[in-house]
């Protein structure tokens, strides 16, 4: 007997989808040749749905503890949110957007019990899901999961009026299967490899699970992954994938996949899309209501993360190097060095202790590009990681890096916007690993570190937090004034509490030359008492102008 389109059906759908993707994961991985033949589409889809399923279970647990039951809007909303925050890879990000599109429709129609109304709601949800994917992908390509999603929506609409939601879901599944079989004729890379689209294959499994959940069935039909045959053995798929990688993959394509969650407004995300589109390809930005999942393939991973920092607050940053047999191996690396711009003698000493070359500066006296070039030369290394540690030095540092490259030095500009981000990047620097891996690690560490500083206002002025007077203590978080106070310690604790409200495992305090002797002890005690399991490390930075720098990672 068919099940109603309600929260219980969403919960069953999650379970069946996870089971189906678990079975098909390796086979879908094996046919993954587009957009990059990196063999992880099945795994990414499974991990994305696993996050979605956990979110749905949490929603049910939360309602159970309150003695209530979740509604359809609660369950489908949880599923979409879980997929968004756990999305992996290009395929997982697109599926997260599909679920968000369905949520936009189903959350507005509370568990329709009438069969015709439920069928109509599901049709609208599938259509919105398909349309939303085209909105999220910068340059849609036919013969992919986008085509399969559209075919599923078309088939669902043709079935409307012939039954309930279960019949609509089954029609959508069959329409998706037919579209999947046609993908090799629509996308040349698939035709040469003799396989169907891996992302579309995962969507077919997802829709099959939905049809089974609504029909009351518990089995999921295996998904055919080749264009002309039933489900092959894994070895055959792997052979096809290797052939496709050898003959179809572009070794000059982007070197990195960058994914992060981003807290930002719509206008900032619109600008971010434009900027990332100019940096690389396979751009997918999904989400809304202030929370987004960003996915892009680029050569400059640091620039992609920096773009996110400028747009809002990126976190859960994942950077993957497209290494392996499909990319050209680089020659053995020579010695590597780090050059870091630092605002005080204490930080300069800290850099020197760990083998970095410091460029010490005073407030109001930023270094010129020639000074940074000279520091790169003095590092005496063929490879240099350059840490500007200040957003105002981005263009200066870029010019210095470009000049050093003309002299034969391989320079990576790590997008550090504060000295505390530079400390985080230095902490993971390992000269013994490959250059690209070191760039990835240092960029990720910097991007995962929120930064703040305390300053004393020199005059009355307008700020993001209101009007300040000369002598007020200003707490700046990620570059913007967030707190105005009269006492340094009280303002610092307020800033710390705000930063740690979003989570954190480590607090870094860098004391300025004018910091009171008791400041560090009082802040350490506050963190220990108010934020359990958060560690604190203190450095004597000696910087002038800012009595305290704060990092949270």
C-alpha positions in Angstrom: 0.0 0.0 0.0 1.4 3.4 -1.0 2.7 5.6 1.8 1.6 9.3 2.3 4.0 12.1 1.3 4.9 13.0 4.9 7.9 13.2 7.3 8.0 9.4 7.7 8.3 9.1 3.9 11.2 11.5 3.9 12.9 9.5 6.7 12.4 6.2 4.7 13.7 7.9 1.6 16.9 8.9 3.3 17.5 5.4 4.6 16.8 3.7 1.2 18.9 6.3 -0.6 21.8 5.8 1.7 21.5 2.0 1.3 21.3 2.3 -2.5 24.3 4.6 -2.8 26.2 2.4 -0.5 25.7 -0.5 -2.8 26.5 1.5 -6.0 29.2 3.7 -4.6 32.2 1.9 -6.0 30.6 1.3 -9.4 29.7 5.0 -9.7 33.2 6.0 -8.7 34.5 3.7 -11.4 32.7 5.6 -14.2 33.5 9.1 -13.0 35.1 10.7 -16.0 33.4 14.2 -16.0 34.1 16.9 -15.1 37.3 15.4 -13.7 38.2 11.7 -13.8 39.0 11.5 -10.1 36.9 8.5 -9.3 34.9 9.9 -6.3 31.4 10.8 -7.5 29.8 7.7 -5.8 31.7 8.4 -2.6 30.8 12.1 -2.6 27.1 11.3 -3.1 27.1 8.8 -0.3 28.7 11.2 2.1 26.3 13.9 1.1 23.3 11.7 1.7 24.8 10.4 4.9 24.9 14.0 6.2 21.3 14.5 5.1 20.1 11.3 6.8 21.8 12.3 10.1 20.0 15.7 9.9 16.6 14.0 9.5 17.2 11.6 12.3 18.2 14.6 14.5 15.0 16.3 13.6 13.0 13.2 14.6 15.0 12.9 17.9 14.4 16.6 18.7 10.6 16.3 18.2 10.5 13.0 20.1 12.1 14.6 23.2 9.4 17.3 23.0 6.6 14.7 22.7 5.7 15.8 19.1 6.2 14.5 15.6 8.0 16.4 12.8 6.0 17.7 9.9 6.8 17.3 6.2 8.4 20.8 6.2 10.6 19.9 9.2 11.8 16.6 7.7 12.5 17.8 4.1 14.1 21.0 5.4 16.4 19.0 7.6 17.3 16.7 4.7 18.1 19.6 2.5 20.1 21.4 5.2 22.0 18.3 6.1 22.9 17.8 2.4 24.0 21.4 2.1 26.4 21.4 5.1 27.8 17.9 4.2 27.9 18.2 0.4 31.0 16.7 -1.2 32.3 17.3 -4.7 30.5 18.7 -7.7 27.8 15.9 -7.6 27.0 16.2 -3.9 26.7 20.0 -4.2 24.2 19.7 -7.1 22.2 17.1 -5.2 22.1 19.4 -2.2 20.6 22.1 -4.5 18.1 19.6 -5.9 16.9 18.8 -2.4 16.7 22.5 -1.5 14.6 23.1 -4.6 12.2 20.3 -3.5 12.1 21.8 -0.1 11.0 25.2 -1.4 7.8 23.6 -2.7 7.1 20.8 -0.2 7.7 22.9 2.9 4.9 25.2 1.8 2.4 22.3 1.5 2.0 20.6 4.9 1.8 16.8 4.3 -1.0 16.7 1.6 -3.2 13.7 2.4 -5.3 13.9 -0.8 -3.6 11.7 -3.5 -4.1 14.2 -6.3 -2.8 17.1 -4.2 0.3 15.1 -3.1 1.0 14.1 -6.6 0.8 17.7 -7.8 3.0 18.9 -5.0 5.7 16.3 -5.8 5.5 17.3 -9.5 6.1 20.9 -8.7 8.9 20.0 -6.3 10.7 17.9 -8.9 10.4 20.7 -11.5 11.7 23.3 -9.0 14.5 20.9 -8.1 15.6 20.6 -11.8 15.3 24.3 -12.4 17.3 25.2 -9.3 20.3 23.1 -10.5 20.6 25.2 -13.7 20.6 28.3 -11.5 23.3 27.0 -9.3 25.8 25.8 -12.0 27.7 28.6 -13.7 27.9 26.9 -17.1 25.3 24.1 -17.4 26.3 21.2 -19.6 23.8 18.7 -21.1 24.3 15.0 -20.8 24.9 15.4 -17.0 22.9 15.1 -13.9 21.1 18.4 -14.9 19.7 16.7 -18.0 18.6 13.6 -15.9 16.9 15.8 -13.3 14.9 17.7 -16.1 13.9 14.4 -17.7 12.6 13.2 -14.3 10.5 16.3 -13.8 9.1 15.9 -17.4 8.1 12.3 -16.8 6.6 13.2 -13.4 4.4 15.8 -15.0 3.2 13.4 -17.7 2.2 11.0 -14.9 0.2 13.6 -13.0 -3.4 12.8 -12.8 -2.9 9.1 -13.2 -2.3 8.3 -9.5 -0.8 9.6 -6.3 2.7 10.6 -5.3 4.0 7.1 -5.5 3.1 6.8 -9.2 4.6 10.2 -9.9 7.9 9.2 -8.1 8.0 6.0 -10.1 7.5 7.8 -13.4 10.2 10.3 -12.4 12.6 7.4 -11.7 11.9 5.7 -15.0 12.2 9.0 -16.9 15.6 9.6 -15.2 16.7 6.1 -16.1 15.9 6.7 -19.8 17.7 10.0 -19.8 20.7 8.5 -18.1 21.0 5.9 -20.9 21.1 8.7 -23.4 23.9 10.8 -21.8 26.8 9.2 -23.7 25.3 10.6 -26.9 25.0 14.1 -25.4 28.5 14.5 -23.8 31.5 13.4 -25.9 33.7 12.5 -22.9 31.1 9.9 -21.8 30.7 8.5 -25.4 34.5 8.0 -25.7 34.6 6.2 -22.4 31.4 4.1 -23.1 29.8 5.1 -19.8 26.9 7.1 -18.6 27.1 10.2 -16.4 28.2 9.3 -12.9 26.2 12.1 -11.2 23.1 11.2 -13.2 23.6 7.6 -12.1 23.5 8.7 -8.5 20.4 10.7 -9.1 18.7 7.7 -10.6 19.5 5.8 -7.4 18.1 8.6 -5.3 14.9 8.8 -7.2 14.5 5.0 -7.1 14.8 5.2 -3.4 12.1 7.9 -3.3 9.7 5.8 -5.4 10.3 2.8 -3.1 9.7 4.9 0.0 6.4 6.2 -1.3 5.2 2.9 -2.7 6.1 0.9 0.4 8.6 -1.2 -1.4 12.0 -1.9 0.2 14.1 -3.0 -2.8 16.0 -0.7 -5.1 16.5 -1.6 -8.8 20.3 -1.7 -9.6 21.4 1.3 -11.8 22.9 0.5 -15.2 26.1 2.5 -15.6 27.1 1.7 -19.1 25.4 2.9 -22.2 24.8 -0.5 -23.8 24.8 -3.0 -21.0 23.5 -3.9 -17.5 25.5 -3.2 -14.4 29.0 -4.4 -15.2 31.6 -5.8 -12.9 33.7 -3.3 -11.0 36.9 -4.3 -12.9 35.2 -3.5 -16.2 34.2 -0.1 -15.0 37.6 0.7 -13.7 39.1 -0.2 -17.1 36.7 2.1 -18.8 37.5 4.9 -16.4 41.3 4.5 -17.0 40.8 4.5 -20.7 38.6 7.7 -20.4 41.2 9.3 -18.2 44.0 8.5 -20.6 42.1 9.7 -23.7 39.8 12.5 -22.4 41.1 14.2 -19.3 42.8 17.5 -19.9 46.1 17.6 -18.0 46.2 21.4 -18.3 42.9 21.7 -16.4 42.6 23.3 -12.9 44.8 21.7 -10.3 42.5 22.0 -7.2 39.0 21.4 -6.1 37.9 24.0 -3.5 34.8 23.6 -1.4 33.6 25.6 1.6 30.5 26.6 3.5 30.0 30.3 3.4 27.9 32.7 5.5 27.2 35.7 3.3 24.4 37.7 1.9 22.9 37.4 -1.6 24.6 40.4 -3.1 28.0 39.2 -1.8 27.4 35.8 -3.3 26.5 37.2 -6.6 29.8 39.0 -6.7 31.6 35.9 -5.5 30.1 33.8 -8.4 31.5 36.3 -10.9 34.9 36.3 -9.3 35.2 32.5 -9.0 33.9 32.1 -12.6 36.9 34.0 -13.7 39.3 31.9 -11.6 38.3 28.4 -12.8 35.6 26.1 -13.9 33.0 23.6 -12.5 31.6 26.4 -10.4 28.5 25.5 -8.4 27.2 27.7 -5.6 24.1 26.4 -3.8 22.1 27.5 -0.8 20.4 30.6 0.4 19.1 32.4 3.5 22.7 33.4 4.4 24.3 29.9 4.2 25.9 28.6 1.0 28.0 25.8 -0.3 30.7 26.8 -2.7 32.4 24.4 -5.1 34.9 25.3 -7.8 38.0 23.9 -9.7 40.9 26.3 -9.8 44.7 26.6 -10.1 45.0 29.2 -7.4 43.3 27.6 -4.3 44.3 30.5 -2.2 42.5 33.0 -4.4 39.3 31.0 -4.3 39.4 30.9 -0.5 40.3 34.6 -0.3 37.3 35.4 -2.5 35.2 33.6 0.0 36.7 35.6 2.9 35.9 38.8 1.1 32.3 37.7 0.5 31.6 36.6 4.0 32.7 33.9 6.4 34.0 30.7 4.8 34.5 27.6 7.0 34.8 23.8 6.6 37.2 24.5 3.8 38.3 21.4 1.8 40.9 21.7 -0.8 41.8 18.7 -3.0 44.7 18.5 -5.4 43.9 16.6 -8.6 47.0 14.5 -8.4 47.4 10.9 -9.6 48.1 9.4 -13.0 46.0 12.0 -14.9 48.3 14.9 -14.1 51.9 15.6 -15.0 54.3 14.9 -12.2 56.5 17.7 -11.2 60.3 17.4 -10.8 61.9 17.0 -7.4 61.6 20.2 -5.3 64.5 22.2 -3.9 64.6 23.9 -0.6 61.5 25.9 0.4 61.2 29.0 2.6 58.4 31.1 4.2 58.4 34.9 4.1 56.0 36.6 6.5 55.0 40.2 7.0 54.7 40.7 10.8 53.7 43.8 12.8 56.0 43.4 15.8 59.4 42.3 17.1 58.0 39.4 19.1 56.2 37.9 16.0 59.4 38.5 14.0 61.3 36.4 16.5 58.7 33.7 16.5 58.9 33.5 12.7 62.7 33.3 12.8 62.5 30.5 15.4 60.5 28.3 13.0 62.8 29.1 10.1 60.7 31.8 8.3 62.0 35.1 7.0 60.2 37.9 8.7 59.5 41.4 7.3 58.8 43.5 10.4 56.7 46.6 9.9 55.3 49.4 12.0 51.7 50.8 11.9 51.2 53.2 9.0 54.5 52.0 7.3 53.5 49.1 5.0 56.3 47.5 3.0 56.7 48.2 -0.7 56.8 45.4 -3.2 60.5 45.9 -3.6 61.0 45.2 0.1 59.1 42.0 -0.2 61.1 40.9 -3.3 64.3 41.5 -1.4 63.0 39.4 1.5 62.2 36.6 -1.0 65.7 36.8 -2.4 67.2 36.7 1.1 65.3 33.5 1.8 67.6 31.8 -0.7 65.0 29.2 -1.8 63.7 28.1 -5.1 60.2 27.9 -3.6 58.7 30.5 -1.2 55.4 30.8 0.6 54.6 34.5 1.0 52.3 35.5 3.9 51.2 39.1 3.7 49.1 38.9 6.9 47.2 42.0 6.0 44.3 42.5 3.5 45.8 45.9 2.5 49.0 44.2 1.3 47.3 41.8 -1.1 48.2 43.7 -4.3 51.6 44.6 -3.0 52.4 41.0 -2.2 51.0 39.8 -5.6 53.3 42.2 -7.4 56.3 41.1 -5.4 55.4 37.4 -6.1 55.2 38.1 -9.8 58.5 39.9 -9.8 60.2 37.0 -7.9 58.7 34.5 -10.4 60.5 36.3 -13.3 63.7 35.7 -11.4 63.0 31.9 -11.3 61.5 31.6 -7.8 58.3 29.6 -7.4 56.2 31.8 -5.1 52.8 30.9 -3.6 50.8 33.8 -2.2 49.0 32.5 0.9 45.9 34.7 1.5 46.5 35.5 5.1 44.7 38.7 6.3 46.0 38.8 9.8 49.1 37.7 11.8 47.1 35.1 13.6 46.2 33.5 10.2 49.9 33.6 9.4 50.6 31.8 12.7 48.1 29.1 11.8 49.6 28.7 8.3 53.1 28.4 9.7 52.0 25.8 12.2 51.1 23.4 9.3 54.0 24.3 7.0 56.1 21.2 6.1 59.0 21.8 3.7 59.3 18.0 3.2 56.1 17.6 1.3 55.2 18.7 -2.2 54.8 22.3 -3.0 51.1 22.0 -3.9 50.3 20.0 -0.8 52.0 22.6 1.4 50.0 25.4 -0.4 46.8 23.5 0.3 47.6 22.9 4.0 48.7 26.4 4.7 45.8 28.0 2.8 43.3 25.7 4.6 44.7 26.5 8.0 44.6 30.3 7.3 41.1 30.1 5.9 39.8 28.2 9.0 41.1 30.9 11.4 38.8 33.8 12.2 40.7 36.9 13.3 40.1 39.9 15.5 42.0 42.8 17.0 41.5 45.4 19.6 42.4 49.0 18.9 41.9 52.4 20.6 39.9 55.0 18.7 41.8 58.1 17.8 38.8 60.3 17.1 35.0 60.2 17.0 33.7 58.3 14.0 30.9 56.1 12.7 31.5 52.3 12.7 29.5 49.2 12.0 28.8 49.0 15.7 27.7 52.6 16.1 29.4 55.9 16.9 32.7 55.7 18.8 34.5 58.4 20.7 38.2 59.1 21.0 39.7 56.7 23.5 37.1 54.0 23.1 38.3 50.4 22.8 37.2 48.9 19.5 36.8 45.2 18.9 37.2 44.4 15.2 36.2 40.9 14.0 37.3 39.9 10.5 38.1 43.6 9.8 34.9 45.2 10.9 34.1 47.0 14.2 31.8 44.7 16.1 32.2 45.9 19.7 32.7 49.4 21.2 33.8 49.5 24.9 35.6 51.5 27.5 37.7 48.7 29.1 40.3 46.6 27.2 39.7 43.3 29.1 35.9 43.6 29.0 35.9 44.4 25.3 38.3 41.5 24.6 36.1 39.0 26.5 33.0 40.2 24.6 34.9 39.8 21.3 36.0 36.3 22.3 32.5 35.2 23.3 31.1 36.4 20.0 33.7 34.6 18.0 33.4 31.3 20.0 29.6 31.4 19.8 30.1 30.0 16.2 32.4 27.3 17.5 36.2 26.9 17.9 38.8 24.6 19.3 41.8 26.9 19.7 42.2 30.5 20.7 45.4 32.4 19.8 46.2 35.6 21.7 49.0 37.9 20.5 49.8 40.6 23.0 50.8 44.0 21.8 53.5 46.2 23.2 51.0 48.3 25.3 48.9 45.3 26.6 48.4 45.3 30.4 50.4 42.6 32.1 47.3 40.8 33.5 45.4 40.7 30.2 46.5 37.3 29.0 45.9 35.6 32.3 42.4 37.1 32.6 41.5 36.1 29.1 42.8 32.6 29.5 40.8 32.1 32.6 37.7 33.5 30.9 38.0 31.0 28.0 38.7 28.1 30.4 35.6 28.9 32.5 33.1 29.9 29.7 34.2 27.7 26.8 35.1 24.1 27.8 37.4 22.1 25.6 38.8 25.3 24.0 42.6 25.6 24.2 44.4 28.9 24.5 47.9 29.8 23.4 49.6 33.2 24.1 52.4 35.0 22.2 54.2 38.2 23.0 53.9 39.9 19.6 55.2 43.3 20.6 53.1 45.0 17.9 52.3 48.7 18.2 48.8 50.1 17.6 46.8 46.9 18.3 47.1 45.9 22.0 45.7 42.4 21.2 45.3 40.2 18.2 42.9 37.2 18.5 42.6 34.1 16.4 40.0 31.3 16.6 40.3 28.1 14.7 
